Amino acid sequence: MQNSSVSPQAPASLIELSAHTRAHKKRMAWAAAMGNGLETYDFTVYSFSAVAIGKLFFPSDSAFASLLLSLLTFGAGFAMRPIGAWFIGQLARTCPAARAAVRGAGND
């Protein structure tokens, strides 16, 4: 009869467990860095093309008004990220994590 409390994939020693934890932390740090890099790239591309976006999506007699509306849209997106993170954080504290993730993705 097998002991059900020990998983078949359990590390044989504490050294292997430590190596597994280090590898997991490295992978998580790499994923976080890639996510931040992509977000920075997104905002950089938007800011470089703000003039063209202003002319195409916010036509006006004044080029300054078009640019200002385009940059206000950029600012709204920049401000909503921490607000959304706070909201999802509150939701995750009150609901199970899977339910919060589904709600955060908009798939209720």
Secondary structure as the mmCIF struct_conf table of DSSP 4:
data_model
#
loop_
_struct_conf.conf_type_id
_struct_conf.id
_struct_conf.beg_label_comp_id
_struct_conf.beg_label_asym_id
_struct_conf.beg_label_seq_id
_struct_conf.end_label_comp_id
_struct_conf.end_label_asym_id
_struct_conf.end_label_seq_id
TURN_TY1_P TURN_TY1_P1 SER A 4 SER A 5
BEND BEND1 VAL A 6 VAL A 6
TURN_TY1_P TURN_TY1_P2 PRO A 8 GLN A 9
BEND BEND2 ALA A 12 SER A 13
HELX_RH_AL_P HELX_RH_AL_P1 LEU A 14 PHE A 48
TURN_TY1_P TURN_TY1_P3 SER A 49 SER A 49
HELX_RH_AL_P HELX_RH_AL_P2 ALA A 50 PHE A 57
BEND BEND3 PHE A 58 PHE A 58
BEND BEND4 ASP A 61 ASP A 61
HELX_RH_AL_P HELX_RH_AL_P3 ALA A 63 THR A 94
BEND BEND5 CYS A 95 CYS A 95
HELX_RH_AL_P HELX_RH_AL_P4 ALA A 97 GLY A 104
TURN_TY1_P TURN_TY1_P4 ALA A 105 GLY A 106
#
